[in-house]
């Protein structure tokens, strides 16, 4: 698997415990977005490869289902230990392929192993219940796995998603076919390599390729009755449609966001500025579904707040992702880079004014890198495209308001509903916002924090289902209700 630096590696997919090229022989290039250099080639899997992986998962399922939950949990913990032991290598794979700073990707490696252990610790909490009735019956429910589960993950946290998104289905007795982003497949393949001596063949399979080919074939496969996707709302809607065209499937979606961060007039300005920088996730170039990309500031604070925030953004170090000093790195791919710059151009043509950033960044020694300065726009209306559409890049827009009710109206005035944040010293105002915000996750005087065990997920076009909690594990099971009729006779 590992072949950096030097000539590009020719990587293979993990199917049925073996390593195989695509059936068609076609490949995709894994490119370092900071340098423009080809790191490796990965198989361009399609329907034939997906079918092989699903069939492998189906063959492995009965034996995997019948193992005890604690045995499955122990295997997840063993994989977590291997991630810790290989954290430096996994970190650098993500740095090279994803473009985010090494400090962030190193933390991702820690989160990856922790999430596996967390799921393992919940193994015995996924349970049915008994329902009382008269003495002639015993009534209870069981939670049973689906079978082969499809997990399709995005590019922004490659290792974290590869590890965390397989944890819940595996510990509950499902087998998994994982499809990583075509832009960031290397750490997922390395994870499968680490796992090959832990899990029986076919329990975990990794198919690489394009979403429109391998991803779509996985969604449509008739043996896959449980699909989970993390990515854009547009793709999520396609997945719902394509899955339903084949069979009745259980589909959960963790999708995009155009998330508000609201600063009320009594807020602690220093805390709120820190929250705006942290919430926008500039340390991975704003490429996060939870990024608070709409900054709603009370008009009485706007001038001071925006001025100080602009200074903070201009001071962020944009540089080589492998440099420990770098605070914001490269956009993951040429297509995403062009998309971000197109939105910056749209905002400028619509009359918005960039008070920080506003275009590409020049990084010494990396002339082919896909770098964009952290950008802050003023003079943006709530209905402007840059205030309504998810950019998935380092672009934050300022939307002033006068009244608390107006802030809530603007906050809810988009198709999305993933996260929301409010900064205020007024507890009643905070709770009014919590109650009124159309979002699956709400922070008060905080942003971007994921609390273990507290469900993460959205409403409206931001998705269906919840993750990072016991609810996620339960979602990979189906309830079977059982009634046992007893004789009702007294014992002799």
C-alpha atoms as one frame of an Amber mdcrd trajectory, in Angstrom:
protein
   0.000   0.000   0.000   2.631   2.539   1.022   4.754   3.931  -1.795   5.471
   7.582  -1.026   7.646   9.323  -2.021   8.975   8.250  -5.404   7.128   6.853
  -8.369   3.329   6.819  -8.018   2.049   3.682  -6.365  -0.405   1.419  -8.183
  -2.995   0.696  -5.519  -5.606  -2.053  -5.461  -9.041  -2.485  -3.893  -9.771
  -4.676  -0.892 -12.449  -7.241  -1.765 -13.093 -10.557   0.013  -9.822 -10.267
   1.910  -7.729  -9.901  -1.249  -6.278  -7.018  -3.247  -7.572  -6.591  -6.779
  -7.488  -4.049  -9.613 -10.692  -2.886 -11.216 -12.314  -5.457 -13.478 -12.049
  -2.985 -16.351  -8.407  -2.202 -15.654  -9.204   1.509 -15.498  -7.572   3.735
 -12.883  -7.845   7.217 -11.397  -4.995   9.445 -10.268  -4.601  10.493  -6.640
  -3.192  14.019  -6.798  -1.578  16.134  -4.102  -3.564  19.414  -4.205  -0.676
  21.364  -2.696   1.843  20.337  -5.339  -0.178  19.087  -8.298   1.872  15.879
  -8.336   0.422  12.408  -8.822   0.751  10.359  -5.647  -0.723   7.067  -6.836
  -3.231   5.454  -9.133  -6.336   3.855  -7.650  -8.742   1.437  -9.332 -11.715
   3.007 -11.071 -14.235   0.497  -9.821 -17.609   0.031 -11.446 -20.635  -2.264
 -11.272 -18.618  -5.460 -11.666 -16.310  -4.564  -8.789 -19.200  -3.460  -6.592
 -20.996  -6.734  -7.240 -17.887  -8.708  -6.281 -17.602  -6.734  -3.036 -21.287
  -7.057  -2.169 -21.275 -10.778  -2.889 -18.225 -11.125  -0.637 -20.062  -9.246
   2.093 -23.143 -11.421   1.663 -21.080 -14.621   1.998 -19.340 -13.335   5.118
 -22.507 -12.015   6.761 -24.016 -15.146   8.414 -20.864 -16.039  10.331 -20.163
 -12.407  11.246 -23.733 -11.893  12.459 -23.481 -14.979  14.661 -20.332 -13.844
  16.473 -20.898 -12.374  19.906 -21.110  -8.567  20.129 -18.130  -8.522  22.470
 -16.030 -10.462  19.956 -16.898  -7.984  17.241 -16.169  -5.124  19.639 -12.755
  -6.584  20.468 -11.875  -6.593  16.763 -12.818  -2.915  16.451 -10.612  -2.129
  19.438  -7.768  -4.072  17.826  -8.127  -1.978  14.675  -8.110   1.172  16.801
  -4.800   0.090  18.329  -3.321  -0.404  14.855  -4.447   3.097  13.842  -2.628
   4.476  16.881   0.484   2.477  16.018   0.429   3.743  12.418  -0.895   7.246
  13.106   2.056   9.102  11.570   1.786   7.239   8.282  -1.996   7.618   8.116
  -1.704  11.304   8.940   0.717  11.959   6.115  -1.418  10.041   3.619  -4.296
  12.400   4.388  -2.059  15.484   4.364  -0.714  14.554   0.938  -4.045  13.643
  -0.639  -6.491  15.928   1.170  -4.418  19.112   1.515  -5.393  19.966   5.092
  -2.691  20.969   7.597  -0.741  18.248   9.320  -1.889  19.386  12.764  -5.518
  18.785  11.811  -4.880  15.451  10.141  -2.879  14.253  13.142  -5.888  15.002
  15.312  -8.071  13.148  12.804  -5.977  10.022  13.372  -6.680  10.268  17.101
 -10.397  10.727  16.467 -10.430   7.750  14.079  -9.170   5.332  16.711 -11.330
   6.854  19.428 -14.534   6.431  17.419 -13.840   2.736  16.896 -13.362   2.283
  20.628 -16.498   4.275  21.358 -18.608   2.045  19.112 -17.009  -1.045  20.604
 -17.971   0.149  24.066 -21.620   0.439  23.028 -21.840  -3.105  21.665 -24.031
  -4.419  24.492 -26.265  -1.336  24.574 -27.930  -2.264  21.271 -30.734  -4.351
  22.657 -34.404  -5.192  22.433 -36.983  -5.056  25.195 -39.607  -7.171  26.894
 -43.260  -6.175  26.892 -45.437  -7.455  29.738 -48.774  -9.161  29.139 -50.651
 -11.976  30.868 -48.989 -15.140  32.132 -49.655 -17.084  28.946 -47.213 -15.145
  26.771 -43.630 -13.942  26.717 -43.212 -10.896  24.456 -39.876  -9.449  23.474
 -38.040  -7.748  20.613 -34.693  -8.416  18.988 -32.396  -6.080  17.091 -30.899
  -7.786  14.061 -28.408  -6.517  11.460 -29.421  -5.762   7.866 -26.707  -7.698
   6.062 -24.435  -5.865   3.610 -24.261  -2.131   4.342 -23.086   0.513   1.878
 -21.066   3.359   3.372 -20.183   6.206   0.999 -17.929   8.888   2.482 -16.601
  12.324   1.414 -13.130  13.790   1.061 -12.823  16.270   3.924 -11.853  13.861
   6.743 -10.685  10.741   4.896  -9.376   8.597   7.741 -11.910   9.731  10.341
 -14.800   8.905   8.059 -13.300   5.618   6.859 -12.948   4.452  10.468 -15.993
   6.002  12.108 -18.491   5.147   9.390 -17.676   1.429   9.452 -17.737   1.190
  13.256 -21.494   1.139  13.915 -22.477  -1.292  11.137 -19.654  -3.703  11.938
 -20.177  -3.858  15.694 -23.901  -4.525  15.194 -23.196  -7.530  12.957 -23.387
  -6.137   9.423 -20.724  -6.484   6.761 -19.615  -3.335   4.943 -18.695  -2.133
   1.482 -16.940   1.213   1.906 -16.678   3.640  -1.018 -14.293   6.517  -0.237
 -14.128   9.722  -2.236 -12.268   9.410  -5.511 -10.150  12.374  -4.321  -9.060
  10.757  -1.031  -8.947   6.963  -1.089  -5.441   6.216   0.130  -5.994   6.202
   3.891  -9.149   4.091   3.489  -7.157   1.505   1.558  -4.405   1.572   4.166
  -7.059   1.100   6.865  -8.330  -1.971   5.016  -4.771  -3.273   4.890  -4.448
  -2.875   8.649  -7.777  -4.642   9.102  -7.116  -7.642   6.874  -5.614  -9.757
   9.683  -8.407  -8.768  12.101 -11.690  -9.251  10.265 -12.660 -12.393   8.363
 -12.547 -12.042   4.551 -15.525 -10.144   3.145 -16.522  -8.437   6.398 -14.894
  -5.151   5.298 -14.489  -4.376   1.605 -13.231  -1.119   0.060 -14.184  -0.233
  -3.512 -12.647   2.891  -5.050 -13.884   4.883  -8.012 -16.249   7.627  -9.059
 -19.457   8.295  -7.209 -21.423   8.202 -10.444 -20.088   4.725 -11.217 -19.014
   2.711  -8.162 -21.122   4.735  -5.743 -24.251   4.512  -7.840 -23.800   0.780
  -8.441 -23.494   0.267  -4.691 -26.669   2.239  -3.982 -28.599   0.293  -6.621
 -27.326  -3.188  -5.717 -30.321  -5.374  -4.789 -28.467  -7.127  -1.942 -27.709
  -3.820  -0.218 -30.722  -2.903   1.932 -28.977  -0.302   4.111 -27.245   2.732
   2.613 -25.532   5.577   4.451 -24.040   8.579   2.677 -22.170  11.684   3.783
 -21.867  14.455   1.204 -23.826  17.045  -0.730 -27.585  17.488  -0.637 -27.846
  17.119  -4.410 -26.108  13.741  -4.330 -28.173  12.712  -1.322 -31.383  13.284
  -3.249 -30.041  11.196  -6.140 -29.174   8.392  -3.746 -32.705   8.394  -2.318
 -34.137   8.210  -5.828 -31.771   5.561  -7.157 -32.076   3.355  -4.082 -35.874
   3.486  -4.277 -35.805   2.556  -7.962 -34.493  -0.896  -7.022 -36.074  -1.807
  -3.697 -37.356  -0.440  -0.428 -34.115   0.465   1.362 -33.196   2.175   4.589
 -31.184   5.272   3.640 -29.599   7.770   6.004 -27.971  10.960   4.793 -25.606
  13.386   6.503 -25.619  16.246   4.032 -24.557  19.837   3.597 -25.232  23.018
   5.483 -25.345  26.776   5.178 -25.062  27.226   8.881 -25.643  30.454  10.842
 -23.576  31.831  13.694 -25.530  34.583  15.435 -23.878  37.271  17.565 -26.407
  39.091  19.764 -25.620  42.598  21.068 -24.659  41.430  24.578 -22.216  38.747
  23.381 -18.622  38.532  24.562 -16.950  39.810  21.395 -13.646  38.035  21.972
 -15.385  34.689  22.477 -17.635  35.269  19.486 -14.720  36.093  17.178 -12.952
  32.935  18.310 -16.193  31.050  17.669 -16.566  32.490  14.175 -13.030  31.448
  13.191 -13.362  28.008  14.765 -16.899  27.434  13.507 -15.969  28.182   9.907
 -13.311  25.425  10.006 -10.717  27.467   8.172  -8.125  24.953   9.373  -9.447
  22.572   6.756 -10.230  25.310   4.267 -13.899  25.610   5.212 -14.493  22.165
   3.725 -16.956  20.965   6.338 -20.703  20.446   6.264 -20.967  21.942   9.755
 -19.102  25.165   8.931 -20.875  28.276  10.217 -20.569  30.086   6.893 -23.203
  32.797   7.568 -22.188  35.313  10.235 -25.212  37.169  11.603 -23.954  40.141
  13.664 -26.091  42.725  15.426 -25.671  46.067  13.673 -24.382  47.719  16.866
 -21.375  45.349  16.835 -20.856  44.992  13.117 -18.067  47.503  12.474 -15.832
  46.438  15.383 -16.593  42.751  14.974 -15.979  42.590  11.242 -12.814  44.643
  11.450 -11.274  42.462  14.132 -12.391  39.253  12.444 -10.887  40.361   9.133
  -7.551  40.928  10.865  -7.697  37.414  12.340  -8.394  35.858   8.952  -5.648
  37.804   7.204  -3.204  36.603   9.867  -3.932  32.903   9.262  -0.889  31.172
   7.766  -1.769  29.652   4.398   0.961  27.261   3.380   2.345  23.809   2.766
  -0.005  21.331   4.502   2.998  19.299   5.669   4.437  22.311   7.543   3.625
  22.341  11.261   3.161  26.129  11.135   0.464  26.004   8.456  -3.024  26.948
   9.637  -4.965  26.618   6.374  -3.966  24.411   3.475  -5.025  23.477  -0.044
  -8.469  22.876  -1.545  -8.851  19.145  -2.180  -9.202  19.123  -5.983  -9.109
  21.317  -9.069 -12.882  21.058  -9.505 -13.539  22.136  -5.907 -10.969  24.935
  -6.207 -12.676  26.243  -9.330 -16.053  26.050  -7.596 -14.844  28.108  -4.631
 -13.306  30.761  -6.876 -16.487  30.897  -8.956 -18.514  31.744  -5.836 -16.020
  34.448  -4.890 -16.468  35.874  -8.377 -20.271  35.641  -8.122 -20.235  37.482
  -4.801 -18.054  40.244  -6.196 -20.232  40.668  -9.284 -23.313  40.845  -7.046
 -21.811  43.784  -5.158 -20.309  42.043  -2.134 -17.110  43.510  -0.714 -14.237
  41.295   0.389 -12.806  42.647   3.652 -10.430  39.680   3.977  -9.044  37.343
   1.337 -11.007  37.275  -1.855  -9.015  35.037  -4.151  -6.165  32.562  -4.600
  -3.204  32.514  -2.238   0.395  32.340  -3.404   2.457  29.879  -1.361   6.213
  29.982  -1.798   7.610  26.907  -3.499   4.161  25.536  -4.422   3.161  27.344
  -7.639   0.725  24.580  -8.658  -1.043  24.382  -5.311  -4.790  24.925  -4.975
  -4.739  27.574  -2.259  -7.499  30.096  -1.496  -7.220  32.828   1.113  -9.762
  32.764   3.957 -12.391  35.172   2.653 -14.865  37.422   4.457 -17.594  39.248
   2.519 -19.671  42.218   3.595 -22.558  43.897   1.755 -24.301  40.583   1.184
 -28.070  40.170   1.271 -29.721  37.141   2.910 -31.025  35.977  -0.479 -27.690
  36.251  -2.319 -26.328  33.008  -3.742 -23.283  33.122  -1.456 -25.678  33.385
   1.503 -27.958  30.572   0.333 -25.785  27.938  -1.355 -23.175  25.703   0.236
 -19.729  26.624  -1.104 -17.658  24.113   0.872 -14.693  26.430   0.937 -13.142
  29.195   3.072 -15.821  31.818   2.365 -17.743  33.502   5.198 -20.458  36.125
   4.631 -21.608  38.836   7.066 -25.346  39.452   7.467 -26.206  42.292   9.892
 -29.511  42.351  11.758 -31.416  44.675  14.088 -33.781  42.448  16.055 -33.509
  39.007  17.590 -36.572  37.839  15.658 -34.986  39.061  12.433 -31.814  37.083
  13.184 -33.829  33.906  13.675 -35.740  34.515  10.445 -32.499  34.951   8.492
 -30.921  31.949  10.235 -33.817  29.717   9.169 -34.150  31.219   5.698 -32.174
  28.566   3.806 -32.920  25.044   2.601 -30.437  23.538   5.063 -30.611  22.804
   8.772 -27.458  21.116  10.041 -25.854  23.345  12.696 -26.464  26.752  14.248
 -24.602  28.797  16.834 -25.562  31.751  19.027 -23.393  33.959  21.228 -25.107
  35.817  24.070 -24.924  36.337  27.837 -28.731  36.210  28.056 -29.880  32.689
  28.952 -33.467  33.349  27.904 -32.362  34.717  24.542 -30.129  31.670  24.070
 -32.969  29.274  24.811 -35.323  31.165  22.510 -32.775  30.681  19.737 -32.323
  26.996  20.583 -36.072  26.500  20.435 -36.557  28.417  17.196 -33.474  27.359
  15.212 -34.191  24.860  12.447 -31.046  22.791  12.934 -30.066  19.359  14.167
 -27.188  20.717  16.275 -27.206  24.037  18.153 -24.276  25.549  20.040 -24.615
  28.291  22.655 -21.446  30.379  23.115 -19.580  27.668  21.229 -19.087  26.289
  17.725 -17.763  23.218  15.916 -17.745  21.060  19.084 -18.757  17.414  18.743
 -19.681  15.924  22.123 -19.287  12.131  22.423 -22.679  10.477  22.646 -24.596
  13.571  21.519 -26.190  12.836  18.159 -25.012  14.705  15.060 -27.263  15.182
  12.038 -29.514  17.653  10.286 -33.042  18.609   9.364 -34.529  19.893   6.091
 -32.053  19.368   3.221 -29.230  18.614   5.644 -30.225  15.007   5.943 -31.966
  12.101   7.615 -30.686  10.131  10.592 -28.243  10.721  13.425 -24.642   9.665
  13.968 -21.927   9.731  16.672 -24.243   8.198  19.268 -26.141   5.089  20.308
 -28.834   6.081  17.799 -26.314   5.486  15.018 -25.666   1.915  16.125 -29.379
   1.221  16.456 -29.934   2.525  12.925 -27.950  -0.423  11.575 -30.398  -2.883
  13.072 -33.975  -3.928  12.351 -36.463  -4.718  15.099 -38.041  -8.169  15.186
 -40.944  -8.615  17.593 -41.485 -12.058  19.123 -44.455 -13.503  21.024 -44.101
 -16.904  22.682 -47.360 -18.548  23.793 -46.932 -20.506  26.982 -49.160 -23.318
  28.213 -50.425 -21.321  31.156 -50.546 -24.520  33.261 -49.189 -24.433  36.769
 -46.063 -26.516  37.365 -46.628 -29.913  38.908
